[in-house]
Amino acid sequence: MTRVGRRQVNAWLLAAVGVVVVAAVLVAVAVVARGSNSSGVRIYDPSGETKDEVRSGDIVKSSVQVSGVSGLWLLGFQLTPEGGRKLQRLTRALARRGAEAQHPQPFAFSVDGHVYARPTVDYRLTPNGLAAGSGLEISGLRCQVAQRLATEMRRPLFTPALSGCLPTTAPKAAAGPPAKAVSAGGAHTCAVTVSSQVECWGANTFGELGSGAVSSGAVANPKPAGAVGLTRGVAAIALGAYHSCALTRTGAVECWGSNQYGQQGRAGQRAPVPAEVPGLRNIRGVAAGDEHTCAVTSAGGVLCWGLNGNGQLGDGTTVERRTPVAVRGLAGIGAVDAGGLHTCALTRAGAVMCWGFNQFGQLGDGTTVERHSPVAVKGLVSGVRQIAAGGLHTCAVTRARTVECWGFGKNGQLGNGSTRNRLVPTPVTGLGDVQAIAVGDSYSCALTEAGRVKCWGWNANGQLGDGTTRTRLAPVVVPGLGGATAIAAGASHTCALVQGGRIECWGENVSGELGDGTNHERLRPVGVSGFGPAG
């Protein structure tokens, strides 16, 4: 999985503009929630990095309306002169670079250190300046905060039906056919059943569930639903930020969901049902990045397609490709994994090669130089069993069953006890006996030989599964989860396949990506409805 990138040429500036727009909205919420003119909120981008801290002094009095059982907030606000100047400066910086963003940008906000919602700001740079619309989906709101909001606002906005209060226990998962594989995307999840069909749940804004429909809501599909046409013959699945792909037993690849940058490997717009990638045959593995896709051929080569602004397709260019192109200079490849804006391949001899965006050292070659074709990861010339590429970092399992990580480390996602970036592989503290890893936007998880799961890094949405929202700089055990056989990491949610074909998930759940029939954030594992024995 993957999940960070848009067009990286201006990704951080785009995030900054989104921060200012969102900040005005979010500060309004924080002022109401905390009842203080001096309060503030911290704003985070999807990678978990703090982008800005905006004080309530940047806005003047705002209006608030709430509707719907999920708590849809519509806020009107006016910036102070200083707040307006901030927005103007950022808008001008964007204009000089000709940047624009056409997708909604997710951010998180916190009150008293707890994350409660992810607002969406849809913004676009126009010749007349920055045009933006904003809303706020409140879900998984803790009851005490809902009650405080109701008291401060002196309006009965948060009745039990409207508050979305987090229940103390999760609904019991219904029984169903056993699953044999699970994959997590940006805000959606898919599984392959023992009968080799695909079922998906979560966000469906771009048709990434493959159900034939497109929807935009806080809970697009909280329970599993079958992907149209994939009722048998599926060998593996791979999920990106807004698209999904399946590898069939015949060696073909079918993709669905967003196709803005050609990540489905064909011309045209998004497809809400699976469609075969033309010309692909004898494929042995598939990986989905944020907005690019790669496949390993039976001959040991790698083909990639989709967004290529940072050379993540490895063809020596930064040209977007809507049909598969060969990665330069690769042979004898056994596996590939795609991150937010970079890609890595594992040779059959156990060496690791990476290419693409490298600002934080996620390519592991000892530099921060962007690479448009593969380079060797330092120190990993043999002996590697598995690789996993995340938002801005990468990890590998060695044949000694230890884990090494490199790249962006600000949120502890490298697991070495520090928050420093690493340009070369660095051992994860106190971790051994590992059989598999999964890497999300800003966190990492490992599956041990004993069937336990350990996670570390960013934890604002409970994606580490340890019952808290505390960031962890070294691995912690996911309590109550035993007998795991596989793990998958999305943007901010995690899933495990356990013995008997059950699936358990935890973390962010705004779009129903945990599959427990709710949109409540879960700090500990909950059963996905419809797989294996009843939970």
KAQUI-V656469 format. One record per residue. N is the residue number from 1. RES is the residue in three letters. PHI is phi in whole degrees, -180 to 180 (none if undefined). Layout:
n->N res->RES phi->PHI
n->N res->RES phi->PHI
This chain:
n->1 res->MET phi->none
n->2 res->THR phi->-157
n->3 res->ARG phi->104
n->4 res->VAL phi->-93
n->5 res->GLY phi->-90
n->6 res->ARG phi->-114
n->7 res->ARG phi->-74
n->8 res->GLN phi->-68
n->9 res->VAL phi->-50
n->10 res->ASN phi->-140
n->11 res->ALA phi->-59
n->12 res->TRP phi->-71
n->13 res->LEU phi->-66
n->14 res->LEU phi->-60
n->15 res->ALA phi->-61
n->16 res->ALA phi->-64
n->17 res->VAL phi->-63
n->18 res->GLY phi->-58
n->19 res->VAL phi->-60
n->20 res->VAL phi->-65
n->21 res->VAL phi->-64
n->22 res->VAL phi->-64
n->23 res->ALA phi->-58
n->24 res->ALA phi->-61
n->25 res->VAL phi->-65
n->26 res->LEU phi->-69
n->27 res->VAL phi->-61
n->28 res->ALA phi->-58
n->29 res->VAL phi->-64
n->30 res->ALA phi->-65
n->31 res->VAL phi->-63
n->32 res->VAL phi->-64
n->33 res->ALA phi->-69
n->34 res->ARG phi->-110
n->35 res->GLY phi->62
n->36 res->SER phi->-143
n->37 res->ASN phi->-72
n->38 res->SER phi->-103
n->39 res->SER phi->-75
n->40 res->GLY phi->-151
n->41 res->VAL phi->-131
n->42 res->ARG phi->-98
n->43 res->ILE phi->-111
n->44 res->TYR phi->-123
n->45 res->ASP phi->-92
n->46 res->PRO phi->-61
n->47 res->SER phi->-80
n->48 res->GLY phi->95
n->49 res->GLU phi->-77
n->50 res->THR phi->-68
n->51 res->LYS phi->-98
n->52 res->ASP phi->-168
n->53 res->GLU phi->-130
n->54 res->VAL phi->-111
n->55 res->ARG phi->-86
n->56 res->SER phi->-64
n->57 res->GLY phi->-66
n->58 res->ASP phi->-82
n->59 res->ILE phi->-131
n->60 res->VAL phi->-109
n->61 res->LYS phi->-51
n->62 res->SER phi->-119
n->63 res->SER phi->-106
n->64 res->VAL phi->-133
n->65 res->GLN phi->-130
n->66 res->VAL phi->-129
n->67 res->SER phi->-148
n->68 res->GLY phi->83
n->69 res->VAL phi->-69
n->70 res->SER phi->-88
n->71 res->GLY phi->77
n->72 res->LEU phi->-89
n->73 res->TRP phi->-96
n->74 res->LEU phi->-119
n->75 res->LEU phi->-120
n->76 res->GLY phi->-110
n->77 res->PHE phi->-150
n->78 res->GLN phi->-134
n->79 res->LEU phi->-78
n->80 res->THR phi->-70
n->81 res->PRO phi->-54
n->82 res->GLU phi->-69
n->83 res->GLY phi->-61
n->84 res->GLY phi->-63
n->85 res->ARG phi->-66
n->86 res->LYS phi->-58
n->87 res->LEU phi->-64
n->88 res->GLN phi->-62
n->89 res->ARG phi->-61
n->90 res->LEU phi->-70
n->91 res->THR phi->-63
n->92 res->ARG phi->-64
n->93 res->ALA phi->-62
n->94 res->LEU phi->-66
n->95 res->ALA phi->-61
n->96 res->ARG phi->-63
n->97 res->ARG phi->-104
n->98 res->GLY phi->64
n->99 res->ALA phi->-88
n->100 res->GLU phi->-154
n->101 res->ALA phi->-130
n->102 res->GLN phi->-110
n->103 res->HIS phi->-100
n->104 res->PRO phi->-59
n->105 res->GLN phi->-110
n->106 res->PRO phi->-85
n->107 res->PHE phi->-137
n->108 res->ALA phi->-121
n->109 res->PHE phi->-134
n->110 res->SER phi->-131
n->111 res->VAL phi->-125
n->112 res->ASP phi->54
n->113 res->GLY phi->85
n->114 res->HIS phi->-112
n->115 res->VAL phi->-88
n->116 res->TYR phi->-119
n->117 res->ALA phi->-160
n->118 res->ARG phi->-123
n->119 res->PRO phi->-70
n->120 res->THR phi->-125
n->121 res->VAL phi->-117
n->122 res->ASP phi->-103
n->123 res->TYR phi->-129
n->124 res->ARG phi->-154
n->125 res->LEU phi->-81
n->126 res->THR phi->-116
n->127 res->PRO phi->-58
n->128 res->ASN phi->-95
n->129 res->GLY phi->125
n->130 res->LEU phi->-95
n->131 res->ALA phi->-102
n->132 res->ALA phi->-147
n->133 res->GLY phi->-128
n->134 res->SER phi->-141
n->135 res->GLY phi->-151
n->136 res->LEU phi->-144
n->137 res->GLU phi->-91
n->138 res->ILE phi->-97
n->139 res->SER phi->-148
n->140 res->GLY phi->63
n->141 res->LEU phi->-72
n->142 res->ARG phi->-67
n->143 res->CYS phi->-59
n->144 res->GLN phi->-66
n->145 res->VAL phi->-72
n->146 res->ALA phi->-60
n->147 res->GLN phi->-66
n->148 res->ARG phi->-66
n->149 res->LEU phi->-60
n->150 res->ALA phi->-61
n->151 res->THR phi->-68
n->152 res->GLU phi->-66
n->153 res->MET phi->-84
n->154 res->ARG phi->56
n->155 res->ARG phi->-138
n->156 res->PRO phi->-78
n->157 res->LEU phi->-78
n->158 res->PHE phi->-115
n->159 res->THR phi->-73
n->160 res->PRO phi->-53
n->161 res->ALA phi->-73
n->162 res->LEU phi->-103
n->163 res->SER phi->-75
n->164 res->GLY phi->65
n->165 res->CYS phi->-58
n->166 res->LEU phi->-71
n->167 res->PRO phi->-70
n->168 res->THR phi->-72
n->169 res->THR phi->-127
n->170 res->ALA phi->-85
n->171 res->PRO phi->-60
n->172 res->LYS phi->-72
n->173 res->ALA phi->-72
n->174 res->ALA phi->-76
n->175 res->ALA phi->-74
n->176 res->GLY phi->-174
n->177 res->PRO phi->-64
n->178 res->PRO phi->-64
n->179 res->ALA phi->-96
n->180 res->LYS phi->-120
n->181 res->ALA phi->-159
n->182 res->VAL phi->-143
n->183 res->SER phi->-140
n->184 res->ALA phi->-116
n->185 res->GLY phi->-111
n->186 res->GLY phi->-58
n->187 res->ALA phi->-143
n->188 res->HIS phi->-143
n->189 res->THR phi->-140
n->190 res->CYS phi->-136
n->191 res->ALA phi->-135
n->192 res->VAL phi->-107
n->193 res->THR phi->-84
n->194 res->VAL phi->-64
n->195 res->SER phi->-90
n->196 res->SER phi->67
n->197 res->GLN phi->-106
n->198 res->VAL phi->-108
n->199 res->GLU phi->-127
n->200 res->CYS phi->-132
n->201 res->TRP phi->-155
n->202 res->GLY phi->114
n->203 res->ALA phi->-63
n->204 res->ASN phi->-142
n->205 res->THR phi->-60
n->206 res->PHE phi->-115
n->207 res->GLY phi->80
n->208 res->GLU phi->-70
n->209 res->LEU phi->-85
n->210 res->GLY phi->72
n->211 res->SER phi->-86
n->212 res->GLY phi->93
n->213 res->ALA phi->-121
n->214 res->VAL phi->-127
n->215 res->SER phi->-143
n->216 res->SER phi->-134
n->217 res->GLY phi->-157
n->218 res->ALA phi->-64
n->219 res->VAL phi->-127
n->220 res->ALA phi->-68
n->221 res->ASN phi->-164
n->222 res->PRO phi->-75
n->223 res->LYS phi->-125
n->224 res->PRO phi->-58
n->225 res->ALA phi->-140
n->226 res->GLY phi->-68
n->227 res->ALA phi->-76
n->228 res->VAL phi->-61
n->229 res->GLY phi->87
n->230 res->LEU phi->-106
n->231 res->THR phi->-96
n->232 res->ARG phi->-169
n->233 res->GLY phi->79
n->234 res->VAL phi->-94
n->235 res->ALA phi->-98
n->236 res->ALA phi->-160
n->237 res->ILE phi->-134
n->238 res->ALA phi->-146
n->239 res->LEU phi->-118
n->240 res->GLY phi->-103
n->241 res->ALA phi->-66
n->242 res->TYR phi->-133
n->243 res->HIS phi->-140
n->244 res->SER phi->-139
n->245 res->CYS phi->-140
n->246 res->ALA phi->-130
n->247 res->LEU phi->-99
n->248 res->THR phi->-90
n->249 res->ARG phi->-66
n->250 res->THR phi->-86
n->251 res->GLY phi->88
n->252 res->ALA phi->-96
n->253 res->VAL phi->-124
n->254 res->GLU phi->-119
n->255 res->CYS phi->-130
n->256 res->TRP phi->-156
n->257 res->GLY phi->104
n->258 res->SER phi->-65
n->259 res->ASN phi->-137
n->260 res->GLN phi->-58
n->261 res->TYR phi->-111
n->262 res->GLY phi->83
n->263 res->GLN phi->-69
n->264 res->GLN phi->-89
n->265 res->GLY phi->76
n->266 res->ARG phi->-156
n->267 res->ALA phi->-75
n->268 res->GLY phi->105
n->269 res->GLN phi->-91
n->270 res->ARG phi->-60
n->271 res->ALA phi->-122
n->272 res->PRO phi->-79
n->273 res->VAL phi->-131
n->274 res->PRO phi->-58
n->275 res->ALA phi->-137
n->276 res->GLU phi->-70
n->277 res->VAL phi->-74
n->278 res->PRO phi->-61
n->279 res->GLY phi->82
n->280 res->LEU phi->-90
n->281 res->ARG phi->-139
n->282 res->ASN phi->56
n->283 res->ILE phi->-88
n->284 res->ARG phi->-108
n->285 res->GLY phi->-160
n->286 res->VAL phi->-139
n->287 res->ALA phi->-140
n->288 res->ALA phi->-117
n->289 res->GLY phi->-90
n->290 res->ASP phi->-53
n->291 res->GLU phi->-140
n->292 res->HIS phi->-146
n->293 res->THR phi->-138
n->294 res->CYS phi->-137
n->295 res->ALA phi->-141
n->296 res->VAL phi->-101
n->297 res->THR phi->-88
n->298 res->SER phi->-65
n->299 res->ALA phi->-84
n->300 res->GLY phi->91
n->301 res->GLY phi->-95
n->302 res->VAL phi->-128
n->303 res->LEU phi->-117
n->304 res->CYS phi->-135
n->305 res->TRP phi->-158
n->306 res->GLY phi->113
n->307 res->LEU phi->-62
n->308 res->ASN phi->-143
n->309 res->GLY phi->-63
n->310 res->ASN phi->-120
n->311 res->GLY phi->77
n->312 res->GLN phi->-69
n->313 res->LEU phi->-87
n->314 res->GLY phi->72
n->315 res->ASP phi->-96
n->316 res->GLY phi->86
n->317 res->THR phi->-129
n->318 res->THR phi->-120
n->319 res->VAL phi->-90
n->320 res->GLU phi->-60
n->321 res->ARG phi->-124
n->322 res->ARG phi->-100
n->323 res->THR phi->-134
n->324 res->PRO phi->-60
n->325 res->VAL phi->-127
n->326 res->ALA phi->-77
n->327 res->VAL phi->-76
n->328 res->ARG phi->-66
n->329 res->GLY phi->70
n->330 res->LEU phi->-103
n->331 res->ALA phi->-153
n->332 res->GLY phi->66
n->333 res->ILE phi->-87
n->334 res->GLY phi->-106
n->335 res->ALA phi->-157
n->336 res->VAL phi->-140
n->337 res->ASP phi->-140
n->338 res->ALA phi->-113
n->339 res->GLY phi->-100
n->340 res->GLY phi->-61
n->341 res->LEU phi->-137
n->342 res->HIS phi->-143
n->343 res->THR phi->-140
n->344 res->CYS phi->-134
n->345 res->ALA phi->-128
n->346 res->LEU phi->-113
n->347 res->THR phi->-79
n->348 res->ARG phi->-65
n->349 res->ALA phi->-87
n->350 res->GLY phi->91
n->351 res->ALA phi->-95
n->352 res->VAL phi->-119
n->353 res->MET phi->-125
n->354 res->CYS phi->-137
n->355 res->TRP phi->-159
n->356 res->GLY phi->113
n->357 res->PHE phi->-62
n->358 res->ASN phi->-144
n->359 res->GLN phi->-60
n->360 res->PHE phi->-112
n->361 res->GLY phi->83
n->362 res->GLN phi->-70
n->363 res->LEU phi->-86
n->364 res->GLY phi->72
n->365 res->ASP phi->-97
n->366 res->GLY phi->85
n->367 res->THR phi->-129
n->368 res->THR phi->-118
n->369 res->VAL phi->-86
n->370 res->GLU phi->-64
n->371 res->ARG phi->-121
n->372 res->HIS phi->-99
n->373 res->SER phi->-146
n->374 res->PRO phi->-61
n->375 res->VAL phi->-129
n->376 res->ALA phi->-76
n->377 res->VAL phi->-80
n->378 res->LYS phi->-63
n->379 res->GLY phi->84
n->380 res->LEU phi->-115
n->381 res->VAL phi->-92
n->382 res->SER phi->-167
n->383 res->GLY phi->80
n->384 res->VAL phi->-101
n->385 res->ARG phi->-99
n->386 res->GLN phi->-153
n->387 res->ILE phi->-127
n->388 res->ALA phi->-147
n->389 res->ALA phi->-105
n->390 res->GLY phi->-107
n->391 res->GLY phi->-61
n->392 res->LEU phi->-135
n->393 res->HIS phi->-146
n->394 res->THR phi->-141
n->395 res->CYS phi->-136
n->396 res->ALA phi->-142
n->397 res->VAL phi->-100
n->398 res->THR phi->-88
n->399 res->ARG phi->-69
n->400 res->ALA phi->-82
n->401 res->ARG phi->66
n->402 res->THR phi->-100
n->403 res->VAL phi->-125
n->404 res->GLU phi->-124
n->405 res->CYS phi->-133
n->406 res->TRP phi->-156
n->407 res->GLY phi->111
n->408 res->PHE phi->-70
n->409 res->GLY phi->-126
n->410 res->LYS phi->-60
n->411 res->ASN phi->-104
n->412 res->GLY phi->79
n->413 res->GLN phi->-70
n->414 res->LEU phi->-87
n->415 res->GLY phi->70
n->416 res->ASN phi->-106
n->417 res->GLY phi->86
n->418 res->SER phi->-128
n->419 res->THR phi->-117
n->420 res->ARG phi->-86
n->421 res->ASN phi->-72
n->422 res->ARG phi->-128
n->423 res->LEU phi->-91
n->424 res->VAL phi->-137
n->425 res->PRO phi->-56
n->426 res->THR phi->-133
n->427 res->PRO phi->-62
n->428 res->VAL phi->-78
n->429 res->THR phi->-66
n->430 res->GLY phi->60
n->431 res->LEU phi->-120
n->432 res->GLY phi->-144
n->433 res->ASP phi->58
n->434 res->VAL phi->-96
n->435 res->GLN phi->-107
n->436 res->ALA phi->-160
n->437 res->ILE phi->-131
n->438 res->ALA phi->-143
n->439 res->VAL phi->-126
n->440 res->GLY phi->-101
n->441 res->ASP phi->-60
n->442 res->SER phi->-137
n->443 res->TYR phi->-151
n->444 res->SER phi->-142
n->445 res->CYS phi->-139
n->446 res->ALA phi->-130
n->447 res->LEU phi->-107
n->448 res->THR phi->-88
n->449 res->GLU phi->-63
n->450 res->ALA phi->-83
n->451 res->GLY phi->84
n->452 res->ARG phi->-95
n->453 res->VAL phi->-117
n->454 res->LYS phi->-125
n->455 res->CYS phi->-133
n->456 res->TRP phi->-157
n->457 res->GLY phi->112
n->458 res->TRP phi->-65
n->459 res->ASN phi->-142
n->460 res->ALA phi->-61
n->461 res->ASN phi->-111
n->462 res->GLY phi->78
n->463 res->GLN phi->-69
n->464 res->LEU phi->-86
n->465 res->GLY phi->71
n->466 res->ASP phi->-96
n->467 res->GLY phi->85
n->468 res->THR phi->-129
n->469 res->THR phi->-117
n->470 res->ARG phi->-85
n->471 res->THR phi->-66
n->472 res->ARG phi->-121
n->473 res->LEU phi->-90
n->474 res->ALA phi->-144
n->475 res->PRO phi->-60
n->476 res->VAL phi->-127
n->477 res->VAL phi->-77
n->478 res->VAL phi->-80
n->479 res->PRO phi->-72
n->480 res->GLY phi->77
n->481 res->LEU phi->-116
n->482 res->GLY phi->-131
n->483 res->GLY phi->71
n->484 res->ALA phi->-73
n->485 res->THR phi->-118
n->486 res->ALA phi->-161
n->487 res->ILE phi->-135
n->488 res->ALA phi->-145
n->489 res->ALA phi->-118
n->490 res->GLY phi->-98
n->491 res->ALA phi->-63
n->492 res->SER phi->-142
n->493 res->HIS phi->-140
n->494 res->THR phi->-132
n->495 res->CYS phi->-135
n->496 res->ALA phi->-133
n->497 res->LEU phi->-91
n->498 res->VAL phi->-118
n->499 res->GLN phi->-56
n->500 res->GLY phi->94
n->501 res->GLY phi->83
n->502 res->ARG phi->-79
n->503 res->ILE phi->-124
n->504 res->GLU phi->-123
n->505 res->CYS phi->-133
n->506 res->TRP phi->-157
n->507 res->GLY phi->111
n->508 res->GLU phi->-65
n->509 res->ASN phi->-148
n->510 res->VAL phi->-57
n->511 res->SER phi->-105
n->512 res->GLY phi->78
n->513 res->GLU phi->-70
n->514 res->LEU phi->-85
n->515 res->GLY phi->70
n->516 res->ASP phi->-99
n->517 res->GLY phi->85
n->518 res->THR phi->-130
n->519 res->ASN phi->-119
n->520 res->HIS phi->-93
n->521 res->GLU phi->-56
n->522 res->ARG phi->-124
n->523 res->LEU phi->-89
n->524 res->ARG phi->-135
n->525 res->PRO phi->-60
n->526 res->VAL phi->-129
n->527 res->GLY phi->-76
n->528 res->VAL phi->-83
n->529 res->SER phi->-68
n->530 res->GLY phi->100
n->531 res->PHE phi->-133
n->532 res->GLY phi->67
n->533 res->PRO phi->-66
n->534 res->ALA phi->-59
n->535 res->GLY phi->-90
